[in-house]
């Protein structure tokens, strides 16, 4: 391969490394040609400290995690409840948020009445809460408030048994469960194995379906599973400049798209969430490049669902974001938006109606022209 040299690129997360072959000129321009991409998968989330509920140690997964972190020399403490954790350092909102993002709490999910999850599914499947990623716009910064730490639940058998009861109650109709309503479960999968157990469980449910969305790439242990097409992987994507500016501690665009290709090759149904969609100088070109990248990796004959979510914010979310990311460049000027009441009764600032129509029309054309069999599940 004359004129080509090997180069490593590491990512902001510790979840994977991309190896690609690029020409010297491409190294300087940043336009690397991918000849072969190799994923070297390593554990994605390595917490700085771990808290355990005493009851978590009564479960095999809880004991396994305790022994793992104790042997690794990680700071391990006990807490009375996964909802009341004290002792996470931080002298400012920013420091407290960053330290919490490096904190894992291992607990028991006691409330087993699953929350509804429209429009993506019938119910949430609560395997975890929180995410180690630090995306500036993330709604979890608001919904989790002062508890942005990552929680995993060890009573997975009980959670799945409860899911089965919901499935039976809705027969003969199918029941769909969302595994990432308040988390990115793939981020902690190398530690818990809970996603693999859920995928195995839903493979045996004729009228049960599972779906989750992720920005992570540690998919390798899930590829060989006999999922029977009952689990849909979705990847959350954005254009390059938005990822570069606002998404921290997560794999980059090329890595996510490559992981999506591996998942599709393993026979899983896949899909994509493009969110949040921003309007800025050159936005159409960047989002078109994103769709072109998907076409190059997946081909045009794939039956893909897309979920499209424009950027919006509430006053509460804006105040919280400015606390945690005081230097953020997120566009959050109410004068540039339209105020709208949401389905839960609170108001939010969204793009004006004409801008929303422009976004929807442009992305629908960009997607369908490249993926004729694609379906846009919703645009908000």
C-alpha positions, 0 to 999 in steps of 0.5 A: 500500500504505497504512500500510506502510513498507519496512524492511531486515533484515540477517542475522548472515551475509553471505550475504543480505539480506531486504527486507520490507514491514511496518506500523509496529505490526509493527515494534515487535512483531516480527510482520512480514507478508511481502508480498514477499520479495526475496533479494539474494544475495552471497558467503556466506563471506568468509574473513579469511585463506586457506591453500593447499597447493602441490599445490592450485595445480596445479588450475584451481580452486586457481589461480582461488581463489589469484588471487581472494584475492590480487587481493582483498587477503586474507591468503594463505599456504602450508601443507604440508597441509590437515591441518596448518595453523599460524599461525591466531591466538588466545590462548584456546580461544574466540579460536582457534575464532573465528579458525579459523572465519574461515580457509579452507584450499584443498587436495587430497583425497587419500584417495578411499575414501569413508566410509559415511554412515548413515542419510542415504546410502550414502557421503559425498561429500567436497567440503569440511570444516568450516563458517563457522557458529558454532552452539554445539551443533554436533558438528563442534566435537568431531569437528574438534577443534583444526581447525575451519577451513573446507577446500575440495578442488580436485580435484573431477573426481577426487572425482566420478570416484570417486563414479562408480566406487561407483555402477557397483559397486552397479548395478543398485541406486541409490547415494546420496551425502551432501555435507554429512556434515562441512560445509555446502557451500553456504557456500563454493559462491559461491567454489568452484562445486563443488556446481553441478558435483556437481549436473550430474554426478549429473543424468547418473547414472541410478542416482546420487543426491546430497543435502546439508543446509544452513543457508545461503541463497545458492541462486540460481546452483543454481536454473537447473541441469538437475538432473533431480530427482537432487539433494535439497536439505535445510534444517536448521531449528529453532524461533526461540528456539533459532536466536536463542540458539545459532546464530551466523553463519548466516541466520535461520529466515525466510530459510532457509524462503524459500530452501527455497521457491525451491529447491522452485519450481525442481523440486528434491526438498527435505527438512528436518532439524529438529535438535537438538530441545530440550525447554524451557518452551513447546517444543511451541508453538515447534516447532508454529509452525515447522511452520506456517511451512513449511506457509504457504510450501510448501503442504500437498501437498508430498511432504517427508521429515523427519529429526528429531534430538533434542539429545544430547551426549557428555562430550567434546562438553560439555567442548569446548563449554564451552571455546569457549563458556564462557557457553553456556546449552545444557542439558547437565546429565547428571542430566536425561538418560539415558546411552546407548551409540551406534552407534560405541561411545561413550556419550552423554546423551539425553533419557529414554525417556518424553521421547523418546516425547513428542517423537516423537509430538508432532512426527509429529502436527504434521508429518503433520497439515500435510503429509499426504504427508510422511515421517519418515525417522527420529527419534533 
